[in-house]
Amino acid sequence: MKVEFDEDTCIGMFQCVAEWDAFEKDKSKGKAILADSEEREDGVFVREVPDDAELDAKFAARSCPVDAIAIYDDDGNQLIP
């Protein structure tokens, strides 16, 4: 499972931070950041979701009010949003 985070879409509500510790507050930008991720394209960050964090990652994606977080299964199918 992979998580994709669009930093440009993020509005800094930080609900994802409360749901999964892979997200951190960047108060200087007023946005969340996805730790241990790589930038796939400008402003879009991707990382693998550990097996023991899949539920937390899904909660983080569902809690985002602007759908800046997407979850994909191992076949590349989008699960959330």
GUFI-337280 format. One record per atom (N, C-alpha, C): residue number from 0; atom name; x, y, z. Coordinates in Angstrom, 3 decimals, padded with zeros to 6 digits. Each point is the difference from the previous one (the first is absolute). Layout:
<atoms>
+-----+------+----------+----------+----------+
: pos : site :       xx :       yy :       zz :
+-----+------+----------+----------+----------+
: NUM :   CA :        X :        Y :        Z :
...
+-----+------+----------+----------+----------+
</atoms>
This chain:
<atoms>
+-----+------+----------+----------+----------+
: pos : site :       xx :       yy :       zz :
+-----+------+----------+----------+----------+
:   0 :    N :  000.841 : -001.172 :  000.000 :
:   0 :   CA : -000.841 :  001.172 :  000.000 :
:   0 :    C :  000.892 :  001.243 :  000.000 :
:   1 :    N : -000.439 :  001.018 : -000.735 :
:   1 :   CA :  000.728 :  001.263 : -000.070 :
:   1 :    C : -000.918 :  001.153 :  000.375 :
:   2 :    N :  000.618 :  001.041 :  000.510 :
:   2 :   CA : -000.722 :  001.237 :  000.272 :
:   2 :    C :  000.604 :  001.083 : -000.870 :
:   3 :    N : -000.882 :  000.844 : -000.534 :
:   3 :   CA :  000.406 :  001.135 : -000.821 :
:   3 :    C : -000.542 :  001.257 :  000.660 :
:   4 :    N :  000.857 :  000.976 :  000.186 :
:   4 :   CA : -000.379 :  001.237 :  000.682 :
:   4 :    C :  000.288 :  001.191 : -000.900 :
:   5 :    N : -001.034 :  000.785 : -000.274 :
:   5 :   CA :  000.128 :  001.196 : -000.831 :
:   5 :    C :  000.131 :  001.213 :  000.926 :
:   6 :    N :  001.245 :  000.420 :  000.189 :
:   6 :   CA :  000.279 :  001.093 :  000.929 :
:   6 :    C : -000.661 :  001.305 : -000.433 :
:   7 :    N : -000.124 :  000.223 : -001.300 :
:   7 :   CA : -000.607 :  001.242 : -000.486 :
:   7 :    C : -001.487 :  000.074 :  000.349 :
:   8 :    N : -000.660 : -001.150 :  000.067 :
:   8 :   CA : -001.425 : -000.044 :  000.335 :
:   8 :    C : -000.232 :  000.162 :  001.497 :
:   9 :    N :  000.964 : -000.406 :  000.804 :
:   9 :   CA : -000.109 :  000.046 :  001.458 :
:   9 :    C : -000.297 :  001.421 :  000.476 :
:  10 :    N : -000.947 :  000.127 :  000.944 :
:  10 :   CA : -000.338 :  001.309 :  000.567 :
:  10 :    C :  000.416 :  000.114 :  001.473 :
:  11 :    N :  000.727 : -000.985 :  000.499 :
:  11 :   CA :  000.558 :  000.090 :  001.342 :
:  11 :    C : -000.976 : -000.183 :  001.140 :
:  12 :    N : -000.986 : -000.842 : -000.174 :
:  12 :   CA : -000.918 : -000.307 :  001.106 :
:  12 :    C :  000.622 : -001.011 :  000.961 :
:  13 :    N :  000.979 : -000.749 : -000.454 :
:  13 :   CA :  000.781 : -000.945 :  000.790 :
:  13 :    C : -000.793 : -001.160 :  000.597 :
:  14 :    N : -001.159 : -000.311 : -000.556 :
:  14 :   CA : -000.740 : -001.169 :  000.472 :
:  14 :    C :  000.768 : -001.283 : -000.299 :
:  15 :    N :  000.739 : -000.021 : -001.095 :
:  15 :   CA :  000.810 : -001.167 : -000.350 :
:  15 :    C :  001.072 : -000.267 :  001.052 :
:  16 :    N :  000.542 :  001.061 :  000.574 :
:  16 :   CA :  001.036 : -000.123 :  001.026 :
:  16 :    C : -000.541 : -000.744 :  001.220 :
:  17 :    N : -001.253 :  000.264 :  000.324 :
:  17 :   CA : -000.624 : -000.671 :  001.143 :
:  17 :    C : -000.287 : -001.476 : -000.286 :
:  18 :    N : -000.128 : -000.355 : -001.270 :
:  18 :   CA : -000.373 : -001.368 : -000.364 :
:  18 :    C :  001.193 : -000.920 : -000.270 :
:  19 :    N :  001.109 :  000.547 : -000.529 :
:  19 :   CA :  001.141 : -000.849 : -000.359 :
:  19 :    C :  001.286 :  000.777 :  000.224 :
:  20 :    N :  000.928 : -000.610 :  000.713 :
:  20 :   CA :  001.239 :  000.700 :  000.350 :
:  20 :    C :  000.952 :  000.201 : -001.176 :
:  21 :    N : -000.327 : -000.479 : -001.172 :
:  21 :   CA :  000.806 :  000.280 : -001.192 :
:  21 :    C : -000.208 :  001.441 : -000.475 :
:  22 :    N : -001.086 :  000.613 :  000.431 :
:  22 :   CA : -000.251 :  001.400 : -000.320 :
:  22 :    C :  000.449 :  000.861 :  001.169 :
:  23 :    N :  000.654 :  001.101 : -000.349 :
:  23 :   CA :  000.522 :  000.927 :  001.001 :
:  23 :    C : -000.426 :  001.411 : -000.359 :
:  24 :    N : -000.059 :  000.858 :  001.003 :
:  24 :   CA : -000.325 :  001.404 : -000.232 :
:  24 :    C :  001.239 :  000.747 : -000.464 :
:  25 :    N : -000.171 :  000.808 : -001.028 :
:  25 :   CA :  001.031 :  000.941 : -000.411 :
:  25 :    C : -000.615 :  001.383 :  000.179 :
:  26 :    N :  000.184 :  000.545 :  001.179 :
:  26 :   CA : -000.648 :  001.271 :  000.317 :
:  26 :    C :  000.533 :  001.156 : -000.837 :
:  27 :    N :  001.240 : -000.107 : -000.482 :
:  27 :   CA :  000.536 :  001.083 : -000.829 :
:  27 :    C : -000.729 :  000.094 : -001.341 :
:  28 :    N : -000.445 : -001.137 : -000.519 :
:  28 :   CA : -000.760 : -000.026 : -001.257 :
:  28 :    C : -001.503 :  000.039 :  000.244 :
:  29 :    N : -000.404 : -000.352 :  001.233 :
:  29 :   CA : -001.424 : -000.091 :  000.300 :
:  29 :    C : -000.640 : -001.205 : -000.666 :
:  30 :    N :  000.799 : -001.050 : -000.184 :
:  30 :   CA : -000.464 : -001.217 : -000.666 :
:  30 :    C :  000.569 : -001.215 :  000.708 :
:  31 :    N : -000.592 : -001.144 : -000.273 :
:  31 :   CA :  000.553 : -001.265 :  000.484 :
:  31 :    C :  001.103 : -000.437 : -000.960 :
:  32 :    N :  000.866 : -000.870 :  000.490 :
:  32 :   CA :  000.993 : -000.634 : -000.864 :
:  32 :    C : -000.063 : -001.503 :  000.239 :
:  33 :    N :  000.320 : -000.749 : -001.017 :
:  33 :   CA :  000.020 : -001.455 :  000.074 :
:  33 :    C :  001.443 : -000.444 :  000.184 :
:  34 :    N :  000.322 : -000.463 :  001.206 :
:  34 :   CA :  001.367 : -000.394 :  000.330 :
:  34 :    C :  000.435 : -001.208 : -000.832 :
:  35 :    N :  001.286 : -000.086 : -000.257 :
:  35 :   CA :  000.605 : -001.124 : -000.713 :
:  35 :    C : -000.620 : -000.246 : -001.373 :
:  36 :    N : -000.405 :  001.075 : -000.653 :
:  36 :   CA : -000.603 : -000.129 : -001.331 :
:  36 :    C :  000.954 :  000.561 : -001.041 :
:  37 :    N : -000.306 : -000.312 : -001.250 :
:  37 :   CA :  000.764 :  000.600 : -001.088 :
:  37 :    C : -000.953 :  000.772 : -000.892 :
:  38 :    N :  000.504 :  001.090 : -000.544 :
:  38 :   CA : -000.820 :  000.856 : -000.853 :
:  38 :    C : -000.064 : -000.612 : -001.390 :
:  39 :    N : -001.195 : -000.469 : -000.370 :
:  39 :   CA : -000.182 : -000.640 : -001.302 :
:  39 :    C : -000.122 :  001.025 : -001.112 :
:  40 :    N : -000.690 :  001.073 :  000.290 :
:  40 :   CA : -000.095 :  001.147 : -000.904 :
:  40 :    C : -000.125 :  001.220 :  000.885 :
:  41 :    N : -000.026 :  001.159 : -000.581 :
:  41 :   CA :  000.024 :  001.235 :  000.774 :
:  41 :    C : -001.132 :  000.046 :  001.037 :
:  42 :    N :  000.353 : -000.061 :  001.279 :
:  42 :   CA : -000.973 :  000.113 :  001.072 :
:  42 :    C : -000.748 : -001.269 :  000.340 :
:  43 :    N :  000.285 : -001.104 : -000.677 :
:  43 :   CA : -000.690 : -001.272 :  000.256 :
:  43 :    C :  001.021 : -001.003 :  000.549 :
:  44 :    N : -000.276 : -000.480 :  001.209 :
:  44 :   CA :  000.920 : -000.877 :  000.711 :
:  44 :    C : -000.608 : -001.383 :  000.177 :
:  45 :    N :  000.840 : -001.034 : -000.109 :
:  45 :   CA : -000.468 : -001.386 :  000.044 :
:  45 :    C :  000.897 : -000.802 :  000.932 :
:  46 :    N : -000.611 : -000.966 :  000.703 :
:  46 :   CA :  000.772 : -000.951 :  000.791 :
:  46 :    C : -000.809 : -001.269 :  000.208 :
:  47 :    N :  000.705 : -001.060 :  000.309 :
:  47 :   CA : -000.639 : -001.267 :  000.335 :
:  47 :    C : -000.637 :  000.119 :  001.381 :
:  48 :    N : -001.092 : -000.724 :  000.180 :
:  48 :   CA : -000.655 : -000.068 :  001.305 :
:  48 :    C :  000.370 : -001.340 :  000.632 :
:  49 :    N :  000.627 :  000.012 :  001.173 :
:  49 :   CA :  000.303 : -001.266 :  000.670 :
:  49 :    C : -001.281 : -000.774 :  000.301 :
:  50 :    N :  000.091 : -001.317 : -000.011 :
:  50 :   CA : -001.182 : -000.831 :  000.237 :
:  50 :    C : -000.712 :  000.350 :  001.301 :
:  51 :    N :  000.769 :  000.314 :  001.030 :
:  51 :   CA : -000.617 :  000.291 :  001.295 :
:  51 :    C : -000.574 :  001.413 :  000.088 :
:  52 :    N :  000.120 :  000.798 : -001.068 :
:  52 :   CA : -000.510 :  001.368 :  000.006 :
:  52 :    C : -001.093 :  000.227 : -001.040 :
:  53 :    N : -000.465 : -001.058 : -000.646 :
:  53 :   CA : -000.991 :  000.170 : -001.073 :
:  53 :    C : -001.279 :  000.664 :  000.490 :
:  54 :    N : -000.491 : -000.409 :  001.144 :
:  54 :   CA : -001.239 :  000.587 :  000.525 :
:  54 :    C :  000.207 :  001.479 :  000.333 :
:  55 :    N :  001.129 :  000.334 :  000.615 :
:  55 :   CA :  000.297 :  001.397 :  000.327 :
:  55 :    C :  000.098 :  000.852 : -001.268 :
:  56 :    N :  000.634 : -000.534 : -001.035 :
:  56 :   CA :  000.127 :  000.729 : -001.266 :
:  56 :    C : -001.372 :  000.258 : -000.615 :
:  57 :    N : -000.860 : -000.994 :  000.056 :
:  57 :   CA : -001.353 :  000.173 : -000.536 :
:  57 :    C : -000.777 :  001.054 :  000.787 :
:  58 :    N :  000.123 : -000.019 :  001.329 :
:  58 :   CA : -000.660 :  001.012 :  000.819 :
:  58 :    C :  000.530 :  001.392 : -000.320 :
:  59 :    N :  001.309 :  000.115 : -000.195 :
:  59 :   CA :  000.593 :  001.294 : -000.338 :
:  59 :    C : -000.574 :  000.524 : -001.314 :
:  60 :    N : -000.095 : -000.877 : -000.989 :
:  60 :   CA : -000.553 :  000.410 : -001.296 :
:  60 :    C : -001.460 :  000.409 :  000.115 :
:  61 :    N : -000.764 : -000.760 :  000.747 :
:  61 :   CA : -001.428 :  000.312 :  000.145 :
:  61 :    C : -000.230 :  001.275 :  000.805 :
:  62 :    N :  000.932 :  000.335 :  000.877 :
:  62 :   CA : -000.183 :  001.178 :  000.848 :
:  62 :    C :  000.356 :  001.305 : -000.707 :
:  63 :    N :  000.684 : -000.082 : -001.134 :
:  63 :   CA :  000.420 :  001.207 : -000.705 :
:  63 :    C : -001.213 :  000.697 : -000.627 :
:  64 :    N : -000.268 :  001.248 :  000.383 :
:  64 :   CA : -001.190 :  000.689 : -000.511 :
:  64 :    C :  000.088 :  000.404 : -001.469 :
:  65 :    N :  001.209 : -000.042 : -000.578 :
:  65 :   CA :  000.159 :  000.433 : -001.399 :
:  65 :    C :  000.531 : -001.116 : -000.897 :
:  66 :    N : -000.024 : -001.232 :  000.496 :
:  66 :   CA :  000.442 : -001.167 : -000.785 :
:  66 :    C :  001.417 :  000.153 : -000.547 :
:  67 :    N :  000.912 :  000.483 :  000.847 :
:  67 :   CA :  001.394 :  000.140 : -000.406 :
:  67 :    C :  000.758 : -001.315 :  000.140 :
:  68 :    N : -000.633 : -001.020 :  000.578 :
:  68 :   CA :  000.638 : -001.285 :  000.257 :
:  68 :    C : -000.760 : -001.084 : -000.742 :
:  69 :    N :  000.732 : -000.800 : -000.759 :
:  69 :   CA : -000.608 : -001.131 : -000.714 :
:  69 :    C :  000.727 : -001.274 :  000.414 :
:  70 :    N : -000.761 : -001.084 :  000.070 :
:  70 :   CA :  000.548 : -001.305 :  000.343 :
:  70 :    C : -000.184 : -000.925 : -001.201 :
:  71 :    N :  001.084 : -000.724 : -000.340 :
:  71 :   CA : -000.016 : -000.937 : -001.125 :
:  71 :    C :  000.384 : -001.389 :  000.485 :
:  72 :    N : -000.661 : -001.024 : -000.552 :
:  72 :   CA :  000.392 : -001.366 :  000.338 :
:  72 :    C :  001.254 : -000.380 : -000.780 :
:  73 :    N :  000.487 : -001.208 :  000.221 :
:  73 :   CA :  001.251 : -000.440 : -000.627 :
:  73 :    C : -000.096 : -000.127 : -001.519 :
:  74 :    N : -001.220 : -000.043 : -000.532 :
:  74 :   CA : -000.194 : -000.080 : -001.450 :
:  74 :    C : -000.158 :  001.377 : -000.640 :
:  75 :    N :  000.059 :  001.048 :  000.832 :
:  75 :   CA : -000.136 :  001.366 : -000.513 :
:  75 :    C : -001.410 :  000.514 : -000.069 :
:  76 :    N : -000.956 : -000.756 :  000.538 :
:  76 :   CA : -001.396 :  000.442 :  000.015 :
:  76 :    C : -000.217 :  000.965 :  001.151 :
:  77 :    N : -000.661 :  001.126 : -000.280 :
:  77 :   CA : -000.252 :  000.972 :  001.045 :
:  77 :    C : -001.121 : -000.489 :  000.899 :
:  78 :    N :  000.260 : -000.019 :  001.307 :
:  78 :   CA : -000.978 : -000.443 :  000.976 :
:  78 :    C : -000.702 :  001.170 :  000.656 :
:  79 :    N :  000.744 :  001.060 :  000.294 :
:  79 :   CA : -000.528 :  001.178 :  000.691 :
:  79 :    C :  000.652 :  001.214 : -000.647 :
:  80 :    N : -000.627 :  001.104 : -000.233 :
:  80 :   CA : -001.416 :  000.279 :  000.106 :
:  80 :    C : -000.762 : -000.551 : -001.151 :
+-----+------+----------+----------+----------+
</atoms>
